[in-house]
Amino acid sequence: MSDLRPVAVITGASAGIGVALARVFAANGHALALVARREDRLRALAGEIAATSSRRPIVIVDDLAKPGAAARIRAALDEHGAEPQFVVNNAGFGLVGPALTRDRAEQLEMIDLNVRTLTELSLAFVDSVARHHGGILNVGSVAGFLPGPGSAVYYATKAYVLSFSEALHSELAPRGVKVSVLCPGPVPTEFAARAGVTRELAPGLLTQSAEAVAAAGYRGLMRGQRTIVPGLGNRLVVFAIRFAPRRLVLNAIDRRQSRRRLADPA
């Protein structure tokens, strides 16, 4: 057994679903380590949580798109005498627009964060997660079930997250580690603005609040659920596309994306 105290490590904890997940884990009695780039927001959230909890979250300011994130997080946790019981890989971003016209470096950075860093952090702390009978929650998207013309690289990263997480669910089950992938539909957060979406995200039936998504993710992880799709409308979409001809799905998404007005990248 380790003398290090168990914490839930939550990445991308400065906004949106990440903030909501931090609040849900804290409300259920977990000590937290919050990871993101924006120190002011992390410290504000840590202060909010500390006001209603006896344990102040650890704040780790880090650019997770840079290589070596796991080593930096481990070092920061060691300084506080902590180790992961839960790893919540929420950090990520999307981009809307044809892959050929979007900035190449920005798309590769998206792959680094959405895919490489998520994979690194999913695997780096398995021993401590297993020791504390914890789990890994990877935040994917309904986009992971679909092809994504008009947002090709983003959809592809989420397809990876879905496939990788479902496989890891099976591989780590013998070690008693829960692995779940949370696949929300549209959520009104800063994520959309970062992606370049300035119009409505989707019909109201598909849109969920960050709080509802986080609550569903926490419940599903604790139940050992492999894939979590919050909202009846989104579950119906995921079910329906299994039977729809791929060409029709591609055309429908292409038309939808083409109607979105992109924000000026400058």
Buried (B, 14 or more C-beta within 10 A) or exposed (E): EEEBBBBBBBBBBBBBBBBBBBBBBBEEEBBBBBBBBEEEBBBEBBEBBBEEBEBEBBBBBBEBBEEEBBEBBBEBBEEBEBBBBBBBBBBBBBBBBEBEEBEEEEBEBBBBBBBBBBBBBBBBBBEBBBBBEBBBBBBBBBBBBBBBBBBBBBBBBBBBBBEBBBEBBEEBEEEBBBBBBBBBBBBEBEBBEBBBBEEEBBEEEBBBBBBBBBBBBBBBBBEBBBBBBBBEBBBEBBEEBEEEEEEEBBEBBBEEBEEBEBBEEE
